[in-house]
Amino acid sequence: MPTEIYLNVAVNGLLTGLVYGLMALGLSVIFGVVRVVNFAHGEMMTLAMYATVVAFASLGLDPFLMLVPAAAALFALGYLLQVGIINPFINRPEHSQFMLLVAVATILVNLQLILFGPDARSVQTSYSFDSFLVGSLIVDASKAYAGATAVLIAGALFAFFRFTVIGKAIRACADNYTGALVVGLDVKRLYALTFGLGAACVGAAGVMLSLVIDVTPALGPAYTLLAFVIVITGGLGSMPGALLGGVLIGLTEALAGLLYTPSAKSMFAFGILVLVLLFRPQGILGKRIG
Amino acid sequence: MTNRKLGGKLPARTSLSRRTFATGLGAAGIVAGTSPFSIVRAQGAALKVGVLLPRSGVQAGIGQDCHRGVEIAGDILRGLDLPPLEIMNGDTESNADVARARAERLIGEGAQLLVGAFDSGQSTAIAQVAEQKGIPYVINIAAAPPITEQGYKFVFRNFPTAPMILTDAFANQKEVFAIAGTAPKAVVFMHVNDTFGTSMAKGIGGVFPKFELPYKIADTIAYDPAARDLSVEVAKAKATGADGLLLVSRLNDAMLLTRELVKQRWTPTAILSMGPGWYEDQYLKTLGKLADGPLSFVPWYDPNKKLSKTLEAALAKAHPGVNLNTNHIFTFEALLIAADAYKRAGSTDPKALADAIRTASIKDNVSIGPGISFDAKGQNMTLKNAALQNRAGKLVTVAPTVAANAKPELPMAPYDKR
């Protein structure tokens, strides 16, 4: 097999992995601060994908123009979910939180089925079929745009948490809940902001993924699972870990498909998860608790 | 489940009771796809037919396309003076376990005959339930050979098995290459790894050597029918240096594969499909001129048959712009078989219905071949394939010569020159 094929496949896997990472970043941010696992994560992503598809089909809006509106809409949804539904469950047992968010996920899937039907829908822009030729390397243009945007958004999110007052306050809540209360932080509001930010992340990832894959309501649960695999591999609660996990899973799927058999792509991704759980349960960049 | 009535003459009364209405209304959110109410006639009760299709999930597009065959069947069956059918819709959700549960539920709700389910895995599950419960089951589309090799007494298939499809496909390919004067030298065989895909892959090993085709199979690549990204698969196929693709795919993956071929700047000499996807309306409409060129070797309809023209006209009226295809043809014929059996059996007794199906001899039908009849295993062995090519958003028949309305165009036009 020609050597450039390995490079081609690896680059494609890397770019897909970056978008996966952005999606999982939202899940990791929410868990890292609010300590609630968002089991409706993939379903929220498909909401953003449908918004992109509808805006493109009805108004001719390029998906990149939908980045900010979709992220803002998902931010609002996440904020309202946290304030209205999740906050009362914060101190309840984990299985209650689990059932609550599974219920939210089921409602979202069925709403999407009612509104959009089960058919796969896609965005076919003028650059949907473009690719860049760099020497013998062929890079899918849509994946390149999506991967680059994912890096930019992840960078902006890191900067927000590191350099802004609100970001620091959110980190304080994550580090020491009681301490945050003592110094007068409005923890519930900060939780809502965090959930909103996580949802905005997955919204942006959804917009980017609509360039790469077709959307169906059934996609949500599959991507919720994928997000879990990524954040557990990278380290639940670790933002760099989520990105790393995404890239690792993207690369693994791509190279496993090439070197072994495409049918076994997911098997290798889950194989990595099992190895991480066995030998580094906190994830590659996660912190050991207790 | 939603119940619909098909066939029969003018109504003495509709059988839409408050309970039926409430049941249908309640299920409307669950079951996608509806058919307009036809009319129930007074002469005898309608035969309750459970139609199981993948109306949601990864095969939803195809399942809903099959349902169009159900929608247009009522008036045609009435025109053939066949007794009415009460359609009970079931959604398999593209999942064999769900198919099994839905079949049990439909039988529990009174279905006297089952039809479906497009997919071999789902049809296998339904066949087990039908045989266990003693309810006749007419398979519309499913090619895995074992379904009719189990000694079942209540299972019938009016669709070719994988070896039948392959045998016809390779014969048609030789014909196409001879007319076109060109052929690929090597192909990569890419197939979905579901029951249908693996049955076809197994069949190729036995059938391919008998035909002395001009190409060799350079590599075989199996992939998940629910795959979201097929870039690796296409890259791997391209790297073999083959100049053709031999495919057994579904609809969504056919579109994904085409996109990847364009992005990876590879136009094979020929795309030879031996399954669904590449000839379907959604494929043609979504991809526009990029959809032109692939050849599909599939069970098809004989355009010269009278009932084919009736079916074509009914589909054009109900769904303008939708091309008649395998999904409509074989779903319609499954209902035709049910109505014909009910008429001859004169009873809803499952055994009488099964006996009537076993002795069916329907000459006025749609699919290519002498008509509908079943062997001792419940298989219609007389069905034939056609070779279709996508041209400017339409389908033309290029083989067999007796049914052809165009000549094949090979090699395919490069994607970047369209």
Interface residues (C-beta under 8 A of the other chain):
Chain A: M1 P2 I5 N8 V9 N12 G13 T16 N110 L113 I114 G117 P118 D119 A120 S122 Q124 S128 F129 D130 S131 L133 I138 D140 A141 V212 I213 D214 T216 P217 A218 L219 A222 E253 A254 G257 L258 T261 P262 S263 K265 S266
Chain B: G29 A32 R55 S56 G57 V58 A60 G61 Q64 N193 I221 A222 Y223 D224 A226 A227 R228 D229 L230 S231 V232 E233 A235 K236 K238 A239 N252 M255 L256 R259 V262 K263 Q264 R265 Q282 T286 L290 Y415
